[in-house]
C-alpha cells in the first residue's frame, strides 16, 4: 500500500484566513460571505497526502473546447503540477492559480517539455465558459504556460475519485455554492503518481523546480538540480524545500570523496606514465 502522511495544513489555513480577511476589508466580497468560511469548516477541510498513490487514470475529463479523454492522456509524459479549484471562486482559487503559474514561469523549466499545469474543477456544475474565464483571468502568459496548461472538468464521480486520491476533503457551502478546501498544489510523476504537495499560496519557484526535478526521475533539470536535491529536504509542514544540514554534510562528503578518488587516480596514472 502507498505510504500515507498527514500534512500539517495549519500554515495553509492561516494563509487562507488572512486572505479572506484582506478581501473583506477591501470590500472585494460581501461581508455576509465572511460567515461562510468558519474555523470549524476549515478544520474539516483537510489534506492527507498519499505519497506515491496512483491517480485514477481512467477518469474522463474534458477541457473548455470540449475535448474529452481519460486522465492518463492529459499527463503528456512529463511531470505535472495540479491545482484543484472552484471555477467560480475568485477569493482563493483564482489567486492560487496566479501564484503557482507565475512561480512555474520563474522556475527556468520549459512548459510542455519539462512539465504541464493541470487545473481540475471541484464543482461538476461549473461550465466550460467559467473554466475558460478562470484561465484567461488568472493564468500567467509567460514561458508558454497558456499552450501547456489545461483547465479540466469531470463528472461528480470523477471529482470524488480524484480528490480522494489526492487525500483532499472539502466542505461545501450551499448558501454561496462554494467549497472550503486546503490551498495546495500537487506535483505528479509522468506515470500519474503523487510525488509532492506544496502550499499554493506560499509556493516559490525554487521549491517547484526541485519538486518537478524530483518527480521527473532524472529526466528534468540539470546535474546541479540533482545536487540541490542532495542538500535540500522537503518540509511537509511548510510545503517547501529547505536546506538540511545533514543533507548538506552528506553532499559535501560525497563530493569530497569523488574529488579525492579522481586525484588518486590522476596521481596513479602519472606515476605509471613516469616508469
Order of alpha helices (4+ residues) and beta strands (2+ residues): beta-alpha-alpha-beta-beta-beta-alpha-beta-alpha-beta-alpha-beta-alpha-beta-beta-beta-beta-alpha-alpha-beta-beta-alpha
